[in-house]
Amino acid sequence: MGSQGGFYQSKEFLDLVKSIGECRSKAEEDRIVLNEIETLKRRISEPDIPKRKMKEYIIRLVYVEMLGHDASFGYIHAVKMTHDDNLLVKRTGYLAVTLFLNEDHDLIILIVNTIQKDLKSDNYLVVCAALNAVCRLINEETIPAVLPQVVELLGHSKEAVRKKAIMALHRFYQKSPSSVSHLVSNFRKRLCDNDPGVMGATLCPLFDLITIDVNSYKDLVSSFVSILKQVAERRLPKTYDYHQMPAPFVQIKLLKILALLGSGDKHASESMYTVVGDLFKKCDSSSNIGNAVLYECICCVSCIYPNPKLLEAANDVISRFLKSDSHNLKYMGIDALGRLIKTNPEITEQHQLAVIDCLEDSDDTLKRKTFELLYKMTKSSNVEVIVDRMIDYMISINDNHYKTEIASRCVELAEQFAPSNQWFIQTMNKVFEHAGDRVNIKVAHNLMRLIAEGFGEDDDTADSQLRSSAVESYLRILSEPKLPSVFLQVICWVLGEYGTADGKFSASYITEKLCDVAEAYSNDETVKAYAVTALMKVYAFEIVAGRNVDMLPECQSLIEELLVSHSTDLQQRAYELQAVIGLDAHAVECIMPSDASCEDIEVDKGLSFLNTYVQGSLAKGAQPYIPESERSGMLNISSSQNQDHHEASTHGLRFEAYELPKPVVHSRIPPTAVASSSELVPVPESLYSRESHQVTSVTSVSDAGSSELKLRLDGVQKKWGRPTYPSPTTTTASNTTTQNTANGVTQVDNLKTRDTYDSRKTPVEISSEKQKLAASLFGGTSKTEKRSSSGGHRISKPAYASKSSDDISSVKAAPVQPPPVQPPPDLLDFGESTATSSAPVVDPFKQLEGLLDPAQDNSAVNYGATAAAKGPDILSLYAETAAGMESSGIAYSTPTDRDDLLSALSSPSTRSVPGGTTVTQPVQFSKGPNPKDSLEKDAMVRQMGVNPSSQNPNLFKDLLG
């Protein structure tokens, strides 16, 4: 076979790949693959096959497996290739083995020794191949065999090996957390590794650990914030950039971790405000990865302790998402809006038109996400509109799984926010009618209970009207050709209880309808059982009322049919119906009282009604009852009787397995030997699990409480570029700059103006239908899609909303008590800087001291000239070389004049700083409406006669013209 290609593939192999790619049908592909399997079976069993050919055969087997065919006959040859000394052959063997085998395969035992040997190899490529196999093939039983070697590789000189070792330990933690519980400190140590790839790999196991136990990792908040800040400032090499975003996946993982650590913790959240605010400004919204980072910032803001400035920045990003033409960005905006509702329930009012547009969009996925948002923002004032829209959508779709989800949400909202019982019953009827048997049976029971209990007040007239309306609606619904089983059960129960209560319908009419139901759904025994019981109730109430009971012929035939039914339940109900009809009125009233379905049933646990019978039996010589706790003295008697019975039964045939022969113990064995053998007692599994749990808990407590595991870096040389936080001598003017220089490239902050919905699209007149829908969902529409304080129109908020808004208002209004020495700086003060120097900031990595090797600290190289001039930096190893960096002061220039609007809005003022540095200082703007104008508009509106509290769809039009 001649060789072709860069990797010496044979022409036969290339023809195989080409023929598979040119197949026009699955049958043709299967024919080619089956022929290839026969060829490989014949050739792979030949003796003395060259390594190059065997490597090609294994790759062809991989193609066979990928196409869904069995190639198990070649598994053992792939295992043999992992033992080879040739690097290419070994790596090919490891690749094939990880694709062929799973962790529970029988051939895994043949690879463990090879993996152990390769983990100690001097060639780091062999070690990496073995670590890849460890992550895929090592199961819980074989973890102890390779765990020591993997832990030892955490200190390897090659960063690729250290990264894969971290990934292997993470895999071990996912498989068996108890096996690596004592190695949690290694993840903390690797967080300050010299290589950013190792640091990024460490974030994954730390995220899993923090998800389980947040409090044990609160001390790492400052470290995570510092890393995120330096990554966002482009301290990492350009090789970590993706679409001009600095290490975006590391940023996303760090934001997820900060969201967990800052949830419900005000102190921890305050240290995150600055870096998250910077990310909102620096992320490029023109790329998908930039929007992904912005979305994760919104998720982080929704989880941590609320901050007004961050909520406003998140609201601006959501507005850009919703106004985009991309359905993906709209989807992200709707999802982000649903996350912020918990913190700020009024945020949806600012985007009401965009939400309505998404609700009416043709994209089904976007529509479903919008319904999830409506579900979260439902309250008593808009529940009718939202539930009706959800039911209409449920009718229009064919996805049974999602139809079940929509039905459950409709029921939940109706039960929680129903304005009246009549509306609740009508809504439940629609849900039952269109969702079918996908509705939970508990919903049917709740509906029955609601109809029976009524309004819960003493107004009997209202309760009677409710039940009469339910009976009328159900009689009308019975004309439908096909109804769900659960709904029919509810209908039969209601007709049996209240069908003749108000006298509008006669007993013969109700019984005829019930017989029709039992006949139409004869295959459903549950529905027939409910129908028979309803017939019994109707006839019983007629007997109690003193009226003659005339059983219809169809009812009589139904009873005769059920008397000989194969179902014992239906037979019993039919016999009970016959018995009740033959009783007098007093007996029937005692058996089946009218409207007693909600009465509590008293259970006599002592069975006192049997006292007379028990006393009579004891008087006749019966044995008294002996409680189970007092029967211990009779166990010997019962055991002897059982033994006699067993001896009598041994003469018959035995069908159970024979007992194992007992070992013969010779008298020559000394007593000590017997005692030593008796010490080998198996430990119960429960005891073992309890001991292991105790060991794990002790380990975790010791890890959390040990001072050695805290990350401190006192005196350790910083890495990854220029300093992260300002030194005590640095002024706060550096925080207000709008232009940075990193890695030799001048970066301009993203200070683009936010395009409004009206400026991006041509102004379109809002239709009256949309105005009415917005008034029903949100309370009204607005031109700028932002709540105007001048209108005075406020929407009633539920109880949970007031709590969240109070929390936010407390954050805004609570004054900060300054310390006696110097007030702390505002974490989100991006305005004009002052001439005073900032307060000394504690180094966020001071807690990393003692965890790094002193040799590594001394050998660390400072790649940034600026960092070398200012002092040690924790991220200097991630910066570009000194040739690519400007060693002088950083130049901050004013923005360009490409947009007059941008220049007019920003109006930056520049000033010179000694040293040649030009700093641009943006001017702060006052936000929000003018209180004086608001009062004047409110007075003018009230003079015009407009009532701001009414739900007028044209309210905003009246107010704003």
Buried (B, 14 or more C-beta within 10 A) or exposed (E): EEEEEEEEBBEEBEEBEEBBEEBEEEEEBBEBBEEBBEBBEEEBEEEEBEEBBBBBBBBBBBBBBEBEBEBEEBBEBBBBBBBBEEEBBBBBBBBBBBBBBEEEBEBBEBBBEBBBEBBEBEEBBBBBBBBBBBBBBBEEEBBEEBBEBBBEBBBBEBBBBBBBBBBBBBBBBEBBBBBBBBBBBBBBBBBBBBBBBBBBBBBBBBBEBBEEEBEBBBBBBBBBBBBBBBBBBBBBBBEBBEEBBBBBBBBBBBBBBBBBBBBEBEEBBBBBBBBBBBBBEBBBBEBEBBBBBBBBBBBBBBBBBBBEBBBEBBBEBBBBBBBBEEBBBBBBBBBBBBBBBBBBBBBBBBBBBBBBBBBEBEBEEBBBBBBEBBBBBBBEBBBBBBBBBBBEBBEEEEEEEBBBBBBBBBBEBBBEBBEEBBBBBBBBBBBBBBBBEBBBEEBBBBBBEBBBEBBEEEEEEBBBBBBBBBBEBBBEBBEEEEBBBBBBBBBBBBBBBBBBBEEEBBBBBBBBBBBEBBBBBEEBBBBBBBBBBBBBBBBBBBBBEEEEBEBBEBBEEBBEBBEEBEEEBBBBBBEBBEEBBEBEEEBBBEBBEBEEBEEEEEEEEEEEEEEEEEEEEEEEEEEEEEEEEEEEEEEEEEEEEEEEEEEEEEEEEEEEEEEEEEEEEEEEEEEEEEEEEEEEEEEEEEEEEEEEEEEBEEBBEEBBEEEEBBBBBEEBBBBBBBBBBBEEEBBBBBBBBBBBBBBBEEBEBBBEEEEBBEEEEEEEEBEEEBBBBBBBBBBBBBBEBBBBBBBBBEBEBBEEBEEBBEEBEEBEEEEEEEEEEEEEBEBBBBBEBEEEBBBEBEBBBBBBBBBBEEEBBEEBEBBBBBBBEBEBBBBBBBBBEBEBBBEEBBEBEBBEEEEEEBBEBBEBEEEEEEEEBBBBBBEEEEEEEEEEEBEEBBEEBEEEEBEBEEBBBBBBBBBEE
